[in-house]
Amino acid sequence: VTIGGESFMISEPIPNPASSLTDISYVIPESGWGELSIYDLTGRLVQQLYGGQMESGSFRRSIDVGTLPAGKYTLALSFNGKTVTKSLIVVK
């Protein structure tokens, strides 16, 4: 997704499937409001990892999925009205 001529993206989670921790990288092209969240397959918010002001740059974050039940989830990064998603599989 492009915002202001620059890419806004989220990487595939590594490892995926994951049982405890998974890492993601994401790029924010400009400062603005953003959210990083995990949803189940019904679209229900399972965990909001971050919500608030985001600065521009490239970031890496570890996510603890050890408390989530096994299953398939959607990892969503929303920024300035646009959303990018990646699939995440949690195994036990």
C-alpha positions, 0 to 999 in steps of 0.5 A: 500500500502506498501513502504519500508516495512511500510504501506502507507494509507489514512482513510475514510473521516469522516463525509462522506457524508459531507457538510462543513468539513470532516476529514481524517487521513493518514500515510506516512512511510518515507520522500518523495514527495507527493500530496493530491488532490480531483478529480471529477468523470471524473478524473479532478483535482478539488482541490490540497490540498497539494503538496510537501515534506512530512515527515514520520508519522501519520497525521490528516487533516480537509478538507473544502468541502463547496465550492464544488458542491454536488456530488461524488469525489475521494480523492487521496494521492500520495506518491513516485509514488504510489496512494491510494484513498477514495470516498468522497460525498459532499451534500448541 
